[in-house]
Amino acid sequence: MYGYKKRLKMSCIAGYWGDPAQLSSGTCVKLGLWGSSSPIKISSYATMHPWEDWAETWAHFLHLTDTLDTAEAAGTPTGFPLGNTQPTIDPTPFEGIAGATTEEASAFAEKTLRWCGVVVLANELSRSMGQPDIYPFSQSLPVLQKLFFIERVIHGNTGATS
């Protein structure tokens, strides 16, 4: 991950995750930010420090990608399995993130919907067996935007290389 941090302009990372130079882990603990609920953080652990949020977002992006790839390779339907209503995600808030086009934003929104369908199915199956949700997280728009930024970094389309 260091190579990615080195390639990116710090201002681009700080725009989504906060400025790591401005807030230490100890300060977060003292301020009571650790473990607090936040709609812009992917998990409670991500509230510890901007670099923790960055790392957690990467981990969740890998979960999203691997889960979806596995489900699709196994022939698992990736739409929403329950009910007749098919949700949608507006791709507009993803346009322009690290130079993303309308088509790239739409592709990410569609990928996210397919992944959500797999997660809903997996969680329902787990509940059917009396177990907790496999993926107990919900993603707000700011979190989805961070996930999309990570996808852009992976594909070398950051719009922020120096």
C-alpha positions as CSV (number, residue, x, y, z in Angstrom):
1,M,0.0,0.0,0.0
2,Y,3.0,2.3,0.5
3,G,3.5,2.6,-3.2
4,Y,-0.1,3.9,-3.6
5,K,0.4,6.4,-0.8
6,K,3.6,7.6,-2.4
7,R,2.0,8.0,-5.9
8,L,-1.0,10.0,-4.7
9,K,-1.1,13.6,-3.8
10,M,-1.8,13.9,-0.1
11,S,-4.5,16.5,-0.8
12,C,-6.5,14.0,-2.7
13,I,-6.4,11.4,0.1
14,A,-7.1,14.1,2.7
15,G,-10.2,15.1,0.7
16,Y,-11.8,11.7,1.4
17,W,-10.1,10.4,4.5
18,G,-8.9,13.4,6.4
19,D,-5.4,14.8,6.8
20,P,-3.2,12.2,8.7
21,A,-0.8,15.0,9.7
22,Q,-3.5,16.9,11.5
23,L,-4.9,14.1,13.8
24,S,-2.9,11.5,15.7
25,S,-4.4,8.2,16.9
26,G,-3.9,9.3,20.5
27,T,-5.9,12.5,19.8
28,C,-8.7,10.4,18.3
29,V,-8.8,8.3,21.5
30,K,-8.7,11.4,23.8
31,L,-11.5,13.1,21.8
32,G,-13.7,9.9,22.0
33,L,-13.7,9.5,18.3
34,W,-12.5,5.9,18.4
35,G,-15.4,3.5,17.9
36,S,-17.9,6.3,17.3
37,S,-20.5,5.9,14.7
38,S,-19.9,7.9,11.6
39,P,-21.8,7.8,8.2
40,I,-18.5,8.7,6.5
41,K,-16.5,5.9,7.9
42,I,-16.7,2.3,6.7
43,S,-16.3,0.8,10.2
44,S,-15.9,1.9,13.8
45,Y,-12.2,0.9,13.6
46,A,-11.9,3.4,10.7
47,T,-12.6,6.2,13.1
48,M,-9.2,5.7,14.8
49,H,-7.2,7.7,12.3
50,P,-7.3,8.7,8.6
51,W,-4.8,6.0,7.7
52,E,-7.0,3.4,9.5
53,D,-10.0,4.6,7.5
54,W,-7.9,4.3,4.3
55,A,-6.8,0.8,5.2
56,E,-10.3,-0.3,6.2
57,T,-11.7,1.1,2.9
58,W,-9.1,-0.9,1.0
59,A,-10.1,-4.1,2.9
60,H,-13.8,-3.6,2.2
61,F,-13.1,-2.9,-1.5
62,L,-11.2,-6.3,-1.6
63,H,-14.2,-7.9,0.1
64,L,-16.6,-6.4,-2.4
65,T,-14.5,-7.4,-5.4
66,D,-13.6,-10.9,-4.2
67,T,-17.2,-11.7,-3.0
68,L,-18.7,-10.5,-6.3
69,D,-16.1,-12.3,-8.4
70,T,-16.6,-15.6,-6.5
71,A,-20.4,-15.4,-6.7
72,E,-20.4,-14.6,-10.4
73,A,-17.8,-17.4,-11.1
74,A,-20.1,-19.9,-9.2
75,G,-23.1,-18.8,-11.2
76,T,-24.9,-17.2,-8.2
77,P,-27.5,-14.6,-9.3
78,T,-26.1,-11.2,-8.3
79,G,-29.4,-9.3,-8.4
80,F,-31.6,-8.8,-5.4
81,P,-33.0,-12.2,-4.6
82,L,-35.8,-11.1,-2.3
83,G,-38.9,-9.1,-3.3
84,N,-39.9,-7.6,-6.6
85,T,-38.4,-4.1,-6.2
86,Q,-35.0,-3.7,-7.7
87,P,-33.1,-0.8,-6.0
88,T,-31.0,1.6,-8.0
89,I,-28.0,3.7,-7.2
90,D,-27.7,7.1,-8.8
91,P,-24.2,7.2,-10.5
92,T,-24.1,11.0,-10.6
93,P,-22.2,11.4,-7.2
94,F,-19.4,9.2,-8.6
95,E,-18.9,11.2,-11.7
96,G,-15.6,13.1,-11.7
97,I,-14.1,11.2,-8.8
98,A,-10.4,10.9,-9.8
99,G,-11.5,11.8,-13.4
100,A,-14.3,9.3,-13.7
101,T,-16.6,9.5,-16.7
102,T,-20.4,9.0,-16.6
103,E,-19.9,5.5,-18.0
104,E,-17.3,4.6,-15.3
105,A,-19.5,6.0,-12.6
106,S,-22.5,4.0,-13.9
107,A,-20.4,0.8,-14.1
108,F,-19.4,1.2,-10.5
109,A,-23.0,1.9,-9.4
110,E,-24.1,-1.2,-11.2
111,K,-21.3,-3.3,-9.7
112,T,-22.3,-2.0,-6.2
113,L,-25.9,-3.1,-6.8
114,R,-24.7,-6.6,-7.9
115,W,-22.5,-6.9,-4.8
116,C,-25.4,-5.7,-2.5
117,G,-27.5,-8.5,-4.0
118,V,-24.9,-11.1,-3.1
119,V,-24.5,-9.6,0.4
120,V,-28.3,-9.7,1.0
121,L,-28.4,-13.3,-0.1
122,A,-25.4,-14.3,2.0
123,N,-26.8,-12.5,5.1
124,E,-30.2,-14.1,4.6
125,L,-28.6,-17.6,4.3
126,S,-26.6,-17.0,7.4
127,R,-29.7,-15.9,9.3
128,S,-31.5,-19.0,8.1
129,M,-28.8,-21.0,9.9
130,G,-29.2,-19.0,13.1
131,Q,-25.9,-17.2,12.5
132,P,-25.1,-13.4,12.5
133,D,-24.8,-11.5,9.2
134,I,-21.7,-12.4,7.2
135,Y,-21.4,-8.7,6.2
136,P,-23.0,-6.6,8.9
137,F,-22.1,-3.2,7.4
138,S,-24.1,-0.7,5.4
139,Q,-22.5,1.7,3.1
140,S,-23.4,5.4,3.0
141,L,-22.8,7.5,-0.1
142,P,-19.5,9.0,1.2
143,V,-18.3,5.4,1.9
144,L,-19.3,4.3,-1.6
145,Q,-17.4,7.3,-3.0
146,K,-14.3,6.2,-1.1
147,L,-14.7,2.7,-2.4
148,F,-14.9,4.1,-6.0
149,F,-11.8,6.2,-5.4
150,I,-10.0,3.0,-4.4
151,E,-11.2,1.3,-7.6
152,R,-9.8,4.3,-9.5
153,V,-6.4,4.0,-7.7
154,I,-6.2,0.3,-8.5
155,H,-6.8,0.9,-12.2
156,G,-4.4,3.8,-12.2
157,N,-7.0,6.4,-12.9
158,T,-6.5,8.6,-9.9
159,G,-6.3,12.0,-11.6
160,A,-4.0,12.8,-8.7
161,T,-0.6,11.3,-9.6
162,S,2.4,13.5,-9.2
